[in-house]
Amino acid sequence: MARARTLQLPGIACSFAVAQAARDAGTRACLTIEPGHGSPAQTAPYAKRIEVDAGIVSLTLDHGSELLSKGAVRVIPQGRVHGFSAIGRDPARVTIETPDERYAALVCALAGLGPDASWRQVEAVFRAFGHQLVYE
């Protein structure tokens, strides 16, 4: 596994590692999400595996949502609208994994924005890597 890097966005702290060896190919991002914050609704050009490590997360998939607690795992299929946020009083911890190299490039680009990044800057990076943010 490669060295871990960090990413700080409004309400979200993330550490991630990009695997170097073929047998470990992929990206794993470990997010700590403050209550009331989370990932905006989006589509991605690849599938993701999301696991809740602590706290409670509201996961939206297409037009439905569900509450997930520690140990819950969901696979988000490619191209499906999804997003999540931490609810409750305590931060949530979530691990996101995908074998697709584009996720690594996306997370590295987001990390390059720095801690004062605006959501407009974040949205531009998401678009550059094939994600579409969804506004309802």
LUMSE-191458 format. One record per residue: x, y, z of N, C-alpha, C in turn. Coordinates in steps of 0.1 Angstrom, whole numbers, plus 5000, padded with zeros to 4 digits. Last residue first. Layout:
N
XYZXYZXYZ ...
END
This chain:
136
468951894933467451864931466651994934 471951824916471151924925469651904922 474751634915473251634912472551734922 477851624898477051654911475651674907 479351374882478351484880477651504893 482751284874481651284883480651394879 484951304858483851234853482651214862 486951484867487151334868485951254865 485951734865487051704857487451554857 483851724884483551724870484751684861 485451744908484551634905484251614890 486551994903487451884903486651754901 484352164905485152164893486052044892 483552104932482652064921483452064908 485652234946485452094947484652034935 485052494940486352444935486252284935 482652514953482652544938483952484932 483252484979482552374972482552394957 486652594984485252614984484552494977 489452525005488752504992487252534994 491252535025490252645024489452635011 492952325025491952325035490952435033 493652204990493952265003492752285012 493652094965492952214967493252284980 494851844966495651954961494952094963 492851674972493851704982494651824979 491651654947490951724958491851764969 493651504934493251644929492551724940 493451264949494651344949494451484944 490851194942491151224956492451304957 491051144914490151244920490551284934 492950944913493251074907492351184912 491550744926492750784932493150924926 489450714908489150754921490450814928 490750604886490250744885489850794899 491350334891492350434893491850574892 489050124908489250214897490350324900 488449974930489649934923489950034911 487550154960487250114946488550074939 486050244991487050164983486550144969 485750435020485350415006486450344998 484650435052485750395043485150375030 483750675077483350595065484650565057 482650795107483850755100483350655089 480951085120480950945115482250925108 480751275151481251255137481151105133 477751295170479151265168479551245154 475051345169475851445176477351415174 473351285137473551265152474551365157 474851205106473851255114474051225129 476751265077476751225091475551285098 475651175044475951275054475951205068 476051105009475851065023476251175032 474950994977475551084985475351045000 474250914942474450874956475050994964 473050784912473050904921473250854935 475150554894473950574902474150704911 477450494880476450584874475250614882 478150184894478550284885477350364880 476650114927476950084913477350204904 477850094957477250184949477550154935 477349874983478149884970477249984962 477749895018476849915006477849924994 477649795052478449805039477449815028 477849855086477049855074477949875062 479549905108479549775102478749765089 477550155123478850085123478649945117 474650235102475450245114476750155113 472550415080473550305082474350335095 469450485068470450515078471350395080 468650565034468650475045469650515055 466650675006467750695016467550595027 466050714971465750664984466950684993 466650774945465750864952465350814966 469950684945468850724936467950814944 470650684978470950604966469750624956 472050825006471050834996471550764983 472650755039473050725026471850745016 473550885068472350885060472850865045 475250725094475350795081473950775074 476650735126475450705118475550795105 479650585140478650685139477450635130 482150405121481650465133480550565130 482350295096483250245106482850295120 480550185069480550275080481350215091 481750155036481550095049481550195060 481250125002481250215013480950135026 482650084971482150014983482350114994 481650194938482350214951481750124961 482050194902481450154914482250184926 482350484881482850354886482050324898 481750754875481950664864482450524868 479150874897480550844895480650744883 477051134907477151014900478650994898 475851284938476751274926476551144919 475351484966474751394957475551394943 478351544986477151584978476651474969 479151405017479351405003478151454995 478751615046478951485039479251505025 477351735078478251745066478251605059 476051675101475451775092476251795079 478951605119477551595118476951715109 481951545099481251615110479751605108 483551255091482551355086481851415098 486451115079485751155092484851275088 487150855057486650985059486151005073 489550695039488850695052488450835056 489750535008489750665015488950645028 491650344988490850335000490950475006 491950224955492150334964491250314976 493949974936492750044940493050164950 495549664939495149774931493849844936 497049474951496249564960495649684952 498349344931497449264939496549354948 499949554921498749504913497849424921 500849804944501049674938499749624931 499950054953500950054942500949914936 496950224963497750094963498750104951 496650514980496550454967497450334966 494950625008496150565003495750494990 493750895029493650795018494950745014 491751075051493051015048492850905038 489851365055489951235048491451195048 487151545069488651515070488851375064 484651775063485151645061486651635062 483852035066483151935074483651795072 485352135037484452175047483652065053 488251915036487251985029486252035040 491351785034490451855043489551935035 493351495032492451585024491551655035 496451315031495251375038494551475029 497850995025497751135022496551185030 499950715031498650785032498850925030 501950535007501850625019500450695019 500550234993501350354992501150435005 500849885000500050005000500950125000 
END
